[in-house]
Amino acid sequence: MTIVLETEHLTIRHWEEEDAPALLEIYQDPEVRLYLGNLAQSVEEQIERLRAIKARYREGGDRFGSWAIVDKTTGELVGAVMLKPLPGHDEIEVGWHLGRSAWGKGYATEAGRACIQYGFNQLGLTRIVAVVNPLNTRSIAVTQRLGMRPEGTVTAYEKELAFFVLEP
Ligand SMILES: CC(C)(COP(=O)(O)OP(=O)(O)OC[C@H]1O[C@@H](n2cnc3c(N)ncnc32)[C@H](O)[C@@H]1OP(=O)(O)O)[C@@H](O)C(=O)NCCC(=O)NCCS
């Protein structure tokens, strides 16, 4: 198991195929998937997607990625966090998905902050953005806890999304 980042409560690590059933269960919750796009429909499809994610980022030297968030106390997979190029834009985006039972604990903020610090300090990025469905108030609240500045809207993932920017 390769650890990517560690925070007070969380381990952020690369995906393992064994994560697929737990991740699928997280995404099958209607509250979790409300603002998310196209998700896997079966464990097999989820495994394929995890393999594709690993292959895609390995090609780029694993600078960017989508990673598993594990609760250090329980050892359970609680969600995903990503730092990666925003499709169609010359930007790097940070993003967060948590299982319903992990909401309300500050974990998205904690994982997002760790990715931002990694991006600025290890990768030398000068700007990190987030794109959020304007109705997704919980995710917008995460951007605000992280100090991200609202900059109107942007078209990404075929939708008009609220746009947030952070500079070091
Ligand atoms: C977006 C999402 C990750 C936000 O989760 P969240 O739990 O609201 O956000 P955080 O993990 O930062 O936790 C903040 C909450 O924990 C509380 N909290 C507890 N300890 C905290 C701490 N140390 N630091 C910050 N907040 C803390 C905060 O008061 C806040 O509570 P409340 O808003 O429920 O009153 C979650 O709703 C989700 O996964 N949604 C589905 C996927 C999705 O839409 N992702 C975003 C796509 S753009």
The ligand as an ORCA input file, in Angstrom:
! r2SCAN-3c Opt
* xyz 0 1
  C     -19.203     17.599     -0.563
  C     -18.958     16.743      0.666
  C     -17.624     16.030      0.552
  C     -18.967     17.676      1.890
  O     -18.911     16.907      3.073
  P     -19.019     17.635      4.492
  O     -18.941     16.577      5.491
  O     -20.158     18.572      4.488
  O     -17.702     18.551      4.536
  P     -16.459     18.356      5.525
  O     -15.991     16.965      5.462
  O     -15.500     19.446      5.228
  O     -17.121     18.558      6.953
  C     -17.704     19.774      7.340
  C     -18.702     19.506      8.406
  O     -18.037     18.843      9.478
  C     -18.040     19.685     10.641
  N     -16.717     19.534     11.246
  C     -16.457     18.764     12.306
  N     -15.150     18.816     12.589
  C     -14.583     19.638     11.683
  C     -13.265     20.080     11.462
  N     -12.252     19.682     12.234
  N     -13.010     20.886     10.420
  C     -14.001     21.297      9.612
  N     -15.287     20.910      9.790
  C     -15.579     20.086     10.817
  C     -18.341     21.060     10.128
  O     -18.961     21.830     11.127
  C     -19.306     20.747      9.006
  O     -20.525     20.338      9.576
  P     -21.979     20.627      8.962
  O     -21.823     21.399      7.692
  O     -22.551     19.268      8.755
  O     -22.638     21.383     10.029
  C     -20.076     15.677      0.851
  O     -21.306     16.337      0.976
  C     -20.133     14.711     -0.341
  O     -19.328     13.809     -0.449
  N     -21.117     14.900     -1.236
  C     -21.293     13.986     -2.357
  C     -20.182     14.078     -3.379
  C     -20.052     15.483     -3.917
  O     -21.027     16.119     -4.273
  N     -18.798     15.956     -3.991
  C     -18.495     17.295     -4.457
  C     -18.496     17.356     -5.934
  S     -18.080     19.030     -6.434
*
